[in-house]
Every structure is written in C-alpha cells, then in structure tokens.
Amino acid sequence: MAAFEPHAVPLDGPTGQWCRPRMETSGTDGRDKTVGLGLAGLLVAALLLRVYRVGEDSLWFDEILSYRRATTGFGDAYDLMRDGTHPPGFTQVVQRPWLAFGDSEFMVRFPSVVLGTATVGLTYMLGRRVGGRSVGLAGAALLTVLPLHLYYSREGRMYALLAFLVTGWILALSTADRRNDVRSWLLYSLLGAAAMYTHYYAGLTLAATVAVSAWFYLAKGADPERRRRWMIATAGIGVLFVPWLPTFWHQLRDDPVSHLETRPLGEIALVPIQFFTAHAGASSIEIVVVATALVVVIGHGIVHLLEAARPAAQIDLTKAAIVAALLGTLLLALVAEVLRSLISVRYFVGILSFVCIVAAGFESSRRQPAILVASLVLVVVSLVHAVPTVLDTWRPEFEAATDRIESRLESDTTVVLIGPEDARIHATGFDHYPDPAPGAGLVDIDLAEGALQDALSQIDPGSSVVWVMQYATIGPIGVPNGFALASEERYDSRFFSNGRVMSLTRLERVP
C-alpha cells in the first residue's frame, strides 16, 4: 500500500497561497522494513563505536572538573560553576543523578555514549522530514562515523548533550510549525532553554535560527495564530534562562576563556576540517579535499536558504532552520572572535547533525552529482579518521602515573608538579586518582637553571624522596644538588594531537 510523507511546512505566503508539501511515495511495506532495519543497524553501530573501551582511559582535566561539579554538595558545586566557564545543565541534571550509581571512568562517560547514539536517531528524523528516508539515513550514517561527534560522545562532558538538545530543538520547531499546538511549542521552549543551560554556544545557534524564523513568520506573512505562538514560545526560552543570567554575567566579567588564544584566520578556517578528522590531524591533501567538499556542500545549503528567502518562494522553514543553524553558528562565532577569542572546535559539536543533513544534499542529491561526490568524500575521510578516534583517544595516563607515586609513597615524600605554563594540581589529575591523595608541593617553574633547586628548598627541605611529575614535559629536568636520580618514567600525556609526554622522576636525597 502506498504511503506518503510531507516534507515542506504549509505556511501562508504573502500572496495567501499555501506551500505545497513534497510527497514521497514508498512502494511497499518492504521498503519501510528495509529503512527500519537500516536505521536500527546505524544505531547499533553508533552505540558500539561510542562505547568501545570507553572506560579504559584516565579522566582528563575537563572530565575531572565535570565530575567534581556533579559530586560535590550543591552549594560548593554552584561556586565551582560560578567561577567556571559553563552553565549547569549537564553536570547537575545528567551527571549528578547518574553518578549516584557509580563513579568509574565508564560511568562518567556513559551518558555521553547514550546521548551521542540518540542524536544519530534524531538526525535521521530531521533529515527524513526535509528530504525523505534516503536523506535521513545518509545524514544519520555520516553522523555515526563523524570523528568529532564520535570523540565527544566518548567524553564525560556536556558536548553530546548539546548536540542532542540542539538537534531536538530544531526538530521541535519543525513539529510545532506543522501542528501549531501548545504542547509542541512548549517542547520547543523547553529544549531551547535546556540547550542554553548546557552550553553558551547554543545561544549562537538559537540566535541564528530565531532570526531566520522571524523572517518567515513576520516578513513572509504567516497566519496570525502561528506567528503569535512562535513569538510566545521563543520569548519563553529567554524567560526560562533569566534565573541563570546573574551567574552568566559574573562568568563573563571574570573572563573564563582567557586561556583561549586568538588564532590567525587560516587556523580558524581549518576548524570545520576537524569535524571530519577530529584530533587525529589531517594531511595537506586531506585538508584540500575536505575543504573543497565542504565548499560544495555549504554552497548547496546557501542556495537553499537564498531560494527560500525570495518573496514569492514557497516556505520550507525546517530546511532554512537547519542551514541557518549551521552557517549562522559559524558566522556568529567568527564575529565574536573579533572581540574575544571564543572559537574552540569542541564548541561546534552542537551543529554536527546539521552538517550531516546538509551534506546529505536534501532531496537534490539525486540530481546534482557534485553534491553526491562531495558527500562521499566526507564519508570516506570520516571513516578513515573514525578508527584512530575510537582506538586512540588522546587522553593522558594520569591514573597510571599517580598510582606509581602512591604505591611507593613514603611519609617524608614531597611531590612536585611542573607544567609548561601553569602547574595546577587538578590539571594533572593528581588530587583525583590517589586514594588518599598525598600532600603535594605545587610549583610553577619553567625548568630554568636552579629553578627546581629553589622550589624544593621552599617546599620541604627535609624530604628524603621527591617525586617530580612533569606535566606535558618539554625536556629533562636537571637533578638538583643534594639529590640523586633514582628512576625516570614516561607516560602518555598527548592531549589530542599535541604530541606531549608526561614524565615522572624519582629523586632521592644523598646522605
């Protein structure tokens, strides 16, 4: 029996005409079963890729920070968040109740595994709505193996939740526009606010999408009831976020992103390349190939947006929202970068589902070979880099290094931590893994001649044993006077593709 799906939203245009939904006919129930099996296969693959060995690596600094915010008392947790960079959604709503069941590395990361897999399903639903089953499956397939989404679906941070909520928000906007009922618009408000409470970069995506939606609802002459409900629901997102605004303002004044360095435009232009290579790095040839494919894909999205903007054009709000969410986030981030360095590739995880849907080409991929070729290129590059993303997660061996110190800890031992720029204890995981955590001397030195000798004399001149943990080492330490080198070990501390090594040196005082 034939079935059909609407893929364009009927809205009143300036001439009073309704846009015609595009219908897709599925010939048999066998087609539906095949699509269902294909989606199920993608979800299983997405889950396996994200859960494989997810608990084997040590937590790194950002994950430890999230863990602390989720496990300390609410008062202390609020102080940690207030003095930090991000809003509370992930740590307080997702991690806090979940970690009550266990706090291993696997447990810390598993919520991201589930959310990342669920986002693959949402991507199918959203892609199907704008282009049919084939576009939905193609977009979901690309997100399944997309290295950047893979990576942050395996990390105990908020980025997988950000992608899930932002994708769900666009889907909720599409549903609310079609149904125009209170329940759908309420879901649109709640998901938008939840995204804002998860990561501030959601604000860029919401702003770009709301701007395009406003053009459709206000300038294109939508019916008054639909326009009124959209305005109330959109305002509701802001109202729900008001309680957090004082904290957000405090964070903004304290410049929590001061650690981000302003980069040249050429480096910023490479950020979208990392969507398909993650932290594995890319060769010059890969950069050129991916950049060319992205120009084709993004150009295709811009064409759709411009066509929809014509006064007499039929309105497909969902397509326009997807393209606006993708391009608007990138553009607004670039504008913000002029005022203050705010661009980090992980902040763009929220728009990766839209990258995949636009790369699927909407319905025109069947007619435009260039889109099909570009999409295949992006899939191939993603597959190549998905393997190292899963097998080698670039997290430091904090646990192994701290276990080594703890196993040989003596009462008269001093631990010195050295960093290339700053030597915060929590940046080495040192006060997280040892149980109980030994006392440590915290030193910020650049390994200049005599620096370690001076540091030791200031910390504890009576220690007979000194462990020196050099975080992201830049060279061998000089053995200070009065000590002998007992052992020196190396641990993986690369942090993505930075090629760093963490060294652990045991010094013993000479009698």
Secondary structure, DSSP 8 states (H G I E B T S, - for coil): --B--B-S---B-TTS-B----B--B--HHHHHHHHHHHHHHHHHHHHHHHTTTTSS---HHHHHHHHHHHS-HHHHHHHHHTSSS-SIIIIIIIHHHGGG--SHHHHHHHHHHHHHHHHHHHHHHHHHHH-HHHHHHHHHHHHH-HHHHHHTSSSSSHHHHHHHHHHHHHHHHHHHHH--HHHHHHHHHHHHHHHTT-TTHHHHHHHHHHHHHIIIIITT--HHHHHHHHHHHHHHHHHHGGGHHHHHHHHHT-TTTTS----HHHHHTHHHHHHHTTS---HHHHHHHHHHHHHHHHHHHHHHHHHHSTT----HHHHHHHHHHHHHHHHHHHHHHHS----GGGGGGGHHHHHHHHTTGGGGGT-HHHHHHHHHHHHHHHHHHHHHHH------HHHHHHHHHHT--TTEEEEEE-SS---GGGTTTTTSSSS----EE------TTHHHHHHHHH-TT-SEEEEEETT--S-----TTEEEEEEEEEE--TTTS--EEEEEEEEE--
